[in-house]
Amino acid sequence: MNILFISNLYPPNVVGGYERLCFDMASALAARDHRISVLTSNYGGQTADYAGQDIERSLRLLADERDIYKSFSVSGAEINEINAHNAAVLERKLVAVRPDVLFVWNLFFFDRSLLHAIQTADCRKVFLLTDNWFILFLRPEFWQRYFTKEILSSHFRITAIRSFFAWLLSSIHHKKLSINCRAIFPSRFMHALYVQAGFRFRETVIIPHGVNISLHREAEYRDRMTPVEKGRLRLLFAGRVVEMKGVHTILEALPEIIRVLPKTDVRLTVLGDCQDRQYLKWLEAMIRRLDLGEHVAFLSPIPEPDLFCLFQNHDIFLFPSLYEPFSLTLIHAMASGIPTVASDVGGNPEIVFSDRTGLLFSKGNPRSLANAVLNLVDNPKLCYTVSMGAREMARQFTFQTMVQNVEAYLGET
């Protein structure tokens, strides 16, 4: 097949898992002898060439060049110029590549005019909807209600968020919810969310995400019947340090865990991208207020191959997202056998089954999170049970399986 990927970001310019997964999928399909072209933005300024991929980085994002999380503030004329540029680049690329399939990934920080150009392309169009960006394009009022009611847990950014959505609403005059394209969803949750938002695609399929699971000797897996270090409880969070990932819920739960375990040195490692400075400052203030300075350490992200050792060196993995379509990090953690406590939202309950493959807690509820952690600490047999169950479950979500299913779906006429 001749496949043209389009994505707002692409390695080495990355913010989260979406663009990394896009790269992994493009690389895997290129290795299967498909012709792969990639159209992405120049955001981040870094460039790199990858085997079997023709990459063009000429699109422009509606985003602050210094901080992608900051509000984008330019004149209307500049926005129109950027939008016209992006539409022209896509039209030119379609003529040059003549793809069998236009494979659409995350288009956040683009305008709806680019979406229109995609929908009118004379080829098969397939969207991989790992996240909510498409809802923001066409149903921002739905997402505003859903975000405020179901996700938002703090109030320090409500004014800015409402201002952003007000701008989106003012720029949208017509809502077309019948989409003449195909869509791949990573979870039943994401499919249901788009249905709830009123979207009707030409065709949909659920293809769960997968990860590359390395083979390890049994001796390399931690014995989950005993702690990593006697007298110490090592807790771990790994992911982007942004509000929707719920790190603040862990901090709010820590005092209760420490109180119930007075003879245990409770330590939390927060590993991940801390580019959201406003949220990080909020967390740092919370740590000072709760007197958690000696209990919390922030570390930078590590390469994916190093995750297995990271998980083996911690007792419990905490995954407190307020909103989670379907997490690759969660699959990595489960594959490593670390007992996991995850929030009961999004795609998490589709792979974390309480007392079998992990423990679920009520989203945004620090007492519920603390109780789940203490339940594992008090019950070594439960730790062993969920560890083995998680490893078995994770084997169902390999990247190889995902690639095979996506390849088959893209090839359908």
C-alpha positions as CSV (number, residue, x, y, z in Angstrom):
1,M,0.0,0.0,0.0
2,N,0.9,3.6,-0.5
3,I,0.1,5.3,2.8
4,L,0.3,8.9,3.7
5,F,0.4,9.6,7.5
6,I,-0.6,13.1,8.7
7,S,0.2,14.1,12.3
8,N,0.6,17.3,14.2
9,L,3.9,16.2,15.7
10,Y,6.4,13.5,14.8
11,P,9.7,12.3,16.3
12,P,12.1,13.6,17.3
13,N,9.5,16.3,18.2
14,V,7.3,14.7,20.7
15,V,5.0,15.7,23.6
16,G,3.3,12.4,24.5
17,G,2.5,8.9,23.4
18,Y,0.4,9.7,20.4
19,E,3.2,10.9,18.1
20,R,5.5,8.1,19.3
21,L,2.9,5.5,18.5
22,C,2.4,7.1,15.1
23,F,6.2,6.8,14.4
24,D,6.2,3.2,15.6
25,M,3.3,2.3,13.3
26,A,4.8,4.0,10.3
27,S,8.1,2.3,10.9
28,A,6.4,-1.1,11.3
29,L,4.4,-0.7,8.1
30,A,7.5,0.5,6.2
31,A,9.3,-2.7,7.4
32,R,6.4,-4.6,5.9
33,D,7.3,-3.1,2.5
34,H,4.5,-0.5,2.3
35,R,5.4,2.9,0.8
36,I,5.2,5.3,3.8
37,S,5.1,9.1,3.5
38,V,4.6,11.4,6.6
39,L,3.3,14.9,6.6
40,T,3.8,16.7,9.9
41,S,4.6,20.1,11.4
42,N,7.8,22.0,11.8
43,Y,7.0,22.5,15.5
44,G,10.0,21.8,17.8
45,G,12.6,22.5,15.0
46,Q,14.3,19.1,15.2
47,T,14.6,16.9,12.1
48,A,15.6,13.3,11.5
49,D,15.4,10.8,8.7
50,Y,14.0,7.3,9.2
51,A,14.4,4.2,7.0
52,G,11.6,3.7,4.6
53,Q,9.9,7.0,5.4
54,D,9.5,10.1,3.2
55,I,9.0,12.8,5.9
56,E,7.9,16.4,5.1
57,R,7.8,18.8,8.1
58,S,6.2,21.9,6.5
59,L,2.9,22.2,8.3
60,R,2.5,24.9,10.9
61,L,0.8,24.5,14.3
62,L,-1.4,27.1,16.0
63,A,0.7,26.8,19.1
64,D,3.2,28.9,21.0
65,E,6.7,28.1,19.7
66,R,8.2,28.2,23.2
67,D,5.5,26.4,25.1
68,I,2.9,24.2,23.5
69,Y,0.8,24.4,26.6
70,K,0.5,28.2,26.5
71,S,-2.4,30.0,24.8
72,F,-1.7,30.8,21.2
73,S,-2.2,34.5,20.7
74,V,-1.7,36.0,17.2
75,S,-3.8,38.2,14.9
76,G,-6.7,36.8,12.9
77,A,-4.8,37.5,9.7
78,E,-1.9,35.4,10.9
79,I,-4.2,32.5,11.7
80,N,-5.8,32.7,8.3
81,E,-2.4,32.7,6.7
82,I,-1.3,29.6,8.6
83,N,-4.5,27.8,7.8
84,A,-4.3,28.6,4.1
85,H,-0.6,27.4,4.1
86,N,-1.5,24.1,5.7
87,A,-4.4,23.4,3.4
88,A,-2.2,24.2,0.4
89,V,0.6,21.9,1.7
90,L,-1.8,19.0,2.1
91,E,-3.3,19.4,-1.3
92,R,0.1,19.5,-2.9
93,K,1.2,16.5,-0.9
94,L,-1.8,14.5,-2.0
95,V,-1.1,15.2,-5.6
96,A,2.6,14.3,-5.3
97,V,2.1,11.1,-3.3
98,R,-1.3,9.9,-4.6
99,P,-1.8,7.7,-1.6
100,D,-4.1,4.6,-1.4
101,V,-4.8,5.6,2.2
102,L,-4.6,8.9,4.1
103,F,-3.9,7.8,7.7
104,V,-4.9,10.6,10.0
105,W,-3.5,10.9,13.5
106,N,-3.6,13.7,16.0
107,L,-4.5,17.1,14.4
108,F,-4.7,19.1,17.6
109,F,-3.3,22.6,17.1
110,F,-4.6,22.7,13.5
111,D,-7.7,24.4,12.3
112,R,-10.9,22.8,10.9
113,S,-10.0,24.0,7.4
114,L,-7.3,21.3,7.3
115,L,-9.9,18.7,8.3
116,H,-12.1,19.8,5.4
117,A,-9.1,19.3,3.0
118,I,-8.7,15.8,4.5
119,Q,-12.3,14.9,4.1
120,T,-12.4,15.9,0.4
121,A,-9.2,14.0,-0.5
122,D,-9.7,11.5,-3.3
123,C,-8.5,8.4,-1.4
124,R,-9.5,6.2,1.5
125,K,-9.4,8.2,4.8
126,V,-8.8,6.4,8.1
127,F,-8.6,8.2,11.4
128,L,-6.9,6.7,14.4
129,L,-8.8,8.3,17.3
130,T,-6.7,7.7,20.3
131,D,-7.8,10.9,21.9
132,N,-10.5,13.6,21.9
133,W,-9.1,16.1,19.3
134,F,-11.8,15.3,16.7
135,I,-14.5,16.1,19.2
136,L,-12.8,19.5,19.9
137,F,-12.9,20.2,16.1
138,L,-16.6,19.6,15.7
139,R,-18.3,19.4,19.1
140,P,-16.3,21.7,21.4
141,E,-19.4,22.5,23.4
142,F,-19.9,18.7,24.2
143,W,-16.2,18.4,25.3
144,Q,-16.5,21.5,27.5
145,R,-19.5,20.0,29.4
146,Y,-17.8,16.6,29.6
147,F,-14.4,18.0,30.6
148,T,-15.9,20.2,33.3
149,K,-18.3,17.6,34.7
150,E,-16.3,14.3,34.3
151,I,-12.6,15.2,34.3
152,L,-11.7,18.5,35.8
153,S,-10.6,18.1,39.4
154,S,-9.2,21.5,40.3
155,H,-10.2,25.0,39.7
156,F,-7.0,26.9,39.2
157,R,-7.3,26.8,35.4
158,I,-11.0,27.0,34.8
159,T,-11.0,30.6,33.6
160,A,-8.3,29.9,31.0
161,I,-10.0,26.7,29.9
162,R,-13.4,28.4,29.5
163,S,-11.7,31.3,27.5
164,F,-10.1,28.7,25.2
165,F,-13.4,26.9,24.6
166,A,-15.2,30.3,24.1
167,W,-12.7,31.0,21.3
168,L,-13.3,27.6,19.7
169,L,-17.1,28.1,19.8
170,S,-16.9,31.5,18.2
171,S,-14.9,30.0,15.3
172,I,-17.4,27.2,14.5
173,H,-20.6,27.9,12.7
174,H,-21.6,24.6,11.2
175,K,-21.4,21.2,12.8
176,K,-21.3,18.2,10.5
177,L,-21.3,15.0,12.5
178,S,-21.8,12.5,9.7
179,I,-18.1,11.7,8.8
180,N,-17.5,10.0,5.5
181,C,-14.3,8.4,6.7
182,R,-13.4,5.3,8.6
183,A,-12.2,5.4,12.3
184,I,-10.1,3.2,14.4
185,F,-10.6,3.4,18.2
186,P,-8.2,1.9,20.8
187,S,-10.9,1.1,23.3
188,R,-14.6,0.6,23.8
189,F,-14.6,3.7,26.0
190,M,-13.3,6.0,23.2
191,H,-15.8,4.6,20.7
192,A,-18.6,5.2,23.2
193,L,-17.4,8.7,23.8
194,Y,-17.5,9.6,20.2
195,V,-21.0,8.1,19.8
196,Q,-22.1,10.1,22.9
197,A,-20.7,13.2,21.2
198,G,-22.9,12.5,18.2
199,F,-20.4,11.3,15.7
200,R,-21.3,8.9,12.9
201,F,-18.5,7.5,10.8
202,R,-18.7,5.6,7.6
203,E,-17.3,2.6,9.5
204,T,-15.6,2.0,12.8
205,V,-13.5,-0.7,14.4
206,I,-11.8,-1.2,17.8
207,I,-8.1,-2.1,17.6
208,P,-6.5,-1.9,21.0
209,H,-3.1,-0.4,21.3
210,G,-0.1,-2.7,21.9
211,V,3.5,-2.5,23.1
212,N,6.7,-4.3,22.4
213,I,7.0,-6.8,25.2
214,S,10.5,-8.0,25.7
215,L,11.1,-11.6,26.7
216,H,12.6,-11.9,30.2
217,R,13.7,-14.9,32.2
218,E,11.4,-15.7,35.1
219,A,14.3,-14.9,37.5
220,E,14.3,-11.3,36.3
221,Y,10.8,-10.7,37.6
222,R,10.5,-9.3,41.1
223,D,9.0,-11.6,43.8
224,R,5.9,-9.7,44.6
225,M,5.3,-11.5,47.8
226,T,8.0,-9.3,49.4
227,P,8.8,-5.6,49.1
228,V,11.7,-4.4,47.0
229,E,13.4,-3.1,50.2
230,K,12.5,-4.1,53.7
231,G,11.0,-1.2,55.7
232,R,10.3,0.9,52.6
233,L,7.3,1.2,50.3
234,R,8.3,2.3,46.8
235,L,5.4,3.8,44.8
236,L,5.8,4.8,41.2
237,F,4.0,7.1,38.7
238,A,5.2,7.2,35.1
239,G,3.6,9.4,32.5
240,R,3.2,13.0,31.5
241,V,2.9,15.3,34.5
242,V,-0.3,17.1,33.5
243,E,-3.5,17.5,35.4
244,M,-5.5,14.8,33.5
245,K,-2.9,12.2,34.6
246,G,-3.9,12.8,38.2
247,V,-0.6,13.1,40.0
248,H,-2.2,15.4,42.5
249,T,-4.5,12.6,43.6
250,I,-1.5,10.5,44.6
251,L,-0.1,13.4,46.7
252,E,-3.4,13.9,48.4
253,A,-3.4,10.2,49.3
254,L,0.1,10.0,50.6
255,P,-0.5,11.5,54.1
256,E,-3.1,8.7,54.8
257,I,-0.7,6.0,53.6
258,I,2.1,7.4,55.7
259,R,-0.2,7.7,58.7
260,V,-1.3,4.0,58.5
261,L,2.3,2.8,57.9
262,P,4.2,4.7,60.6
263,K,7.1,2.2,60.6
264,T,7.5,2.2,56.8
265,D,9.5,4.7,54.8
266,V,7.0,5.6,52.0
267,R,8.6,7.0,48.8
268,L,6.9,8.1,45.6
269,T,8.8,8.4,42.3
270,V,7.1,10.7,39.7
271,L,8.8,10.0,36.4
272,G,7.7,11.9,33.3
273,D,7.6,15.0,31.2
274,C,7.2,18.1,33.3
275,Q,6.7,20.7,30.6
276,D,3.4,21.9,32.0
277,R,5.0,24.3,34.4
278,Q,1.8,25.7,35.8
279,Y,0.7,22.2,37.0
280,L,4.1,21.4,38.3
281,K,4.1,24.6,40.4
282,W,0.8,23.5,41.8
283,L,2.2,20.1,42.7
284,E,5.2,21.6,44.3
285,A,3.0,23.9,46.4
286,M,0.9,20.8,47.5
287,I,4.1,18.9,48.5
288,R,5.1,21.8,50.7
289,R,1.7,22.2,52.2
290,L,1.4,18.5,53.0
291,D,5.0,18.3,54.2
292,L,5.9,15.6,51.6
293,G,9.3,16.8,50.6
294,E,11.2,13.8,51.9
295,H,8.7,11.4,50.3
296,V,8.5,12.6,46.7
297,A,11.1,12.6,43.9
298,F,10.7,13.8,40.3
299,L,12.7,12.1,37.6
300,S,13.0,12.7,33.9
301,P,11.6,10.2,31.3
302,I,13.6,7.2,30.5
303,P,13.9,5.1,27.3
304,E,11.2,2.5,26.8
305,P,13.7,-0.5,27.1
306,D,14.5,0.7,30.6
307,L,10.9,0.6,31.8
308,F,11.1,-3.1,32.8
309,C,13.9,-2.5,35.3
310,L,12.2,0.6,36.6
311,F,9.1,-1.4,37.4
312,Q,11.1,-4.2,39.0
313,N,12.6,-1.6,41.4
314,H,9.2,-0.4,42.7
315,D,6.5,-2.1,44.7
316,I,3.3,-0.6,43.3
317,F,2.5,1.3,40.1
318,L,0.0,4.1,40.5
319,F,-2.0,5.2,37.5
320,P,-4.5,7.9,38.7
321,S,-5.7,9.4,35.4
322,L,-8.8,11.5,35.3
323,Y,-9.3,10.7,31.7
324,E,-7.5,7.8,29.9
325,P,-8.4,6.5,26.4
326,F,-6.1,3.5,26.5
327,S,-2.6,3.7,28.0
328,L,0.6,2.2,26.6
329,T,2.4,2.8,29.9
330,L,-0.2,0.9,31.7
331,I,0.3,-2.1,29.5
332,H,4.1,-1.9,30.0
333,A,3.6,-1.8,33.7
334,M,1.3,-4.9,33.7
335,A,3.7,-6.8,31.4
336,S,6.4,-6.2,34.0
337,G,4.3,-7.7,36.8
338,I,4.3,-4.7,39.1
339,P,1.1,-4.6,41.1
340,T,-1.0,-1.8,39.7
341,V,-3.6,0.6,41.2
342,A,-5.5,2.4,38.4
343,S,-8.4,4.9,38.3
344,D,-11.7,3.5,37.2
345,V,-12.0,5.7,34.1
346,G,-11.7,5.4,30.3
347,G,-10.0,2.3,28.9
348,N,-8.4,1.3,32.3
349,P,-11.3,-1.0,33.3
350,E,-10.9,-2.8,30.0
351,I,-7.6,-4.3,31.1
352,V,-7.4,-3.8,34.9
353,F,-9.8,-6.1,36.7
354,S,-9.9,-5.7,40.4
355,D,-8.2,-8.4,42.4
356,R,-7.3,-10.2,39.1
357,T,-5.0,-8.0,37.1
358,G,-4.7,-5.0,39.4
359,L,-6.9,-2.8,41.6
360,L,-9.2,0.0,40.6
361,F,-10.0,3.0,42.7
362,S,-12.5,5.8,42.3
363,K,-11.2,8.5,40.0
364,G,-9.9,11.6,41.8
365,N,-10.6,10.1,45.2
366,P,-7.4,10.1,47.3
367,R,-9.0,8.0,50.1
368,S,-10.0,5.3,47.6
369,L,-6.5,5.3,46.2
370,A,-4.9,5.1,49.6
371,N,-7.2,2.2,50.5
372,A,-6.2,0.3,47.4
373,V,-2.5,0.8,48.1
374,L,-2.9,-0.3,51.7
375,N,-4.9,-3.4,50.6
376,L,-1.9,-4.5,48.5
377,V,0.6,-3.7,51.3
378,D,-1.4,-5.8,53.7
379,N,-2.0,-8.7,51.4
380,P,1.2,-10.2,49.7
381,K,-0.9,-13.0,48.2
382,L,-3.0,-10.4,46.4
383,C,0.1,-8.8,45.1
384,Y,1.2,-12.1,43.6
385,T,-2.2,-12.8,42.1
386,V,-2.6,-9.4,40.4
387,S,1.1,-9.5,39.3
388,M,0.7,-12.8,37.5
389,G,-2.8,-11.9,36.1
390,A,-1.4,-8.6,34.8
391,R,1.4,-10.3,33.0
392,E,-1.0,-12.7,31.3
393,M,-3.4,-9.9,30.3
394,A,-0.6,-7.8,28.8
395,R,0.4,-10.5,26.4
396,Q,-2.9,-9.9,24.6
397,F,-1.9,-6.3,23.8
398,T,1.3,-6.6,21.8
399,F,2.4,-4.1,19.2
400,Q,2.8,-6.8,16.6
401,T,-0.9,-7.7,17.0
402,M,-1.9,-4.1,16.7
403,V,0.2,-3.7,13.5
404,Q,-1.3,-6.8,11.9
405,N,-4.8,-5.6,12.6
406,V,-4.2,-2.1,11.5
407,E,-2.5,-3.3,8.3
408,A,-5.5,-5.5,7.5
409,Y,-8.0,-2.8,8.1
410,L,-6.1,-0.2,6.0
411,G,-6.0,-2.7,3.1
412,E,-9.8,-3.2,3.1
413,T,-11.5,-1.7,0.1
